[in-house]
Amino acid sequence: MKIISKKQLGQHWLSDEAVLKKIVQSATIQPDDLVIEIGPGTGNLTFFLGQTNARILALEKDFSLIERLNNRLKRFKNIKIIHTDARFFNYDFISLQKTADWKLVANLPYSITSFFLRQILTLENPPQKMILMLQKEVAQKIKAPAGDSRRSIFTLFCLLAGKSRILFEVPKELFSPPPKVDSAVIEIIPQKWSEKKQALLKFAKLGFASKRKKLANNLSGALHLPRDSVYNVFIAEGIDGGIRAEDLTLKEWRKLYEKFQ
């Protein structure tokens, strides 16, 4: 029976075997790993994940796909299909498992990407590695360098939360139904979140409040400080007073944060 994708769930299924295998290889999965897959859909990627002999937990929100997944993957004793919304799944249970290390593989719909990454990357026990298929423009936003107009507070969060790199692109024609844009597979190696990182991010949000304004003006207004005082700090730290928030490197953000505490 033909499965009809649900637009509201952002369902676009990848069936290209070469790309599916490449995603699994990118995760460097070992037989004793615990792997969580988000959105198995029709089970195309889950099938190859199962062949690694690792313990696979596949979280699927769409109840209409659960029976199909169980039937297709019943040969794999190492795969468990769970009907749940991945945004609200209790990932803390992993800390109670025999292994503290786990990996996450996901094809994330655009609508939940930001929320989901903030949730996962700030866990007490984040995954050892994340392999994510995202819209290409989202992956580029995560990796946007200082001075790039696509750089945002979300970019800064990802920089603080882990090391990331774009592995390869996936053309929209390889999906069914094809989405409007191309995708990219990105690797994130999470790094421990902390209160200090959270405080730095909160400070940086002040600078990104009005992206068209100069950073010094944003900080002056948010911190209730004279503009001259803010400019003097910039000059002392060797930072151009006329830059905008997206122009700063993470190192420069840290300098300003320390100075304005």
C-alpha positions, 0 to 999 in steps of 0.5 A: 500500500502506497504511503502518503507523506504528511506535509505538516510533519515535514515528511520527505523520505530518502531512498538513495542507498548510497547516501543512506550508507554514507550517513551510517558510515559517518556515524562510526557506529560500533556494535556496543553503541546505543543509537537514537534515530529521530523520524525513521519514516518508512525505515530506509535509514533504520534498515542500514542502522540495524545492520551495524548490530548496535542497539537502535531506538527509532522515535517516530511521531506518525502513528500510521507508520509504526506498524509498517516499520515493525513489519519491515524491520522485524528481522532486527532484534536490535531495533526498537520502534517507539511511537513518540514526539522526539521533542518531548522524549525523556533523553535523561533515561540514557544516563541509567543505561549500562553505557553512558555514550550514545549517538544520535542520527536524524533527518530533522524537519525545518520547523523543529530544528532550532528547538530540538538542537537546543534541547539535545545540546544542553542535556546533562548527558548529550550524545557522543556524536550527532549526524543530522540531515538538515535543510542546506540553508540551516546547515550553512547558518550553523557554520556561518563565519563571522561577517556572514549575514547568515550568522545569528544567535543560533550560530553562536549557540551551536559554536558554544555547544559543540564542534560541527562540520558539514559532511556532504550535500544531498540534492532534493531530487533524491527524496520522495516527495522532493522538498523545495530545497537541497539538504546537507548532512552535518556532524556535531560533536557536543561539548558540555553545556554550562551556566557560563555558556548560558550566561554568555549566550544571554549576553550575546542575545542583547547584541543580536536584538536588532541585527541592522543596528550597530552592536555598540548601540544595541549593547548601550541600550540593553545595558543602560550604558552611555554609548561612549562607555561602550565604544571605549570598551570596544576600542580597548579590546581592539574591536571596531565600534561600527560592527554588527553582531554577526561580525564578531568571532566567538573569542571577541564575544567572550572578551566583551562578556567579561568586560561588561560583567 
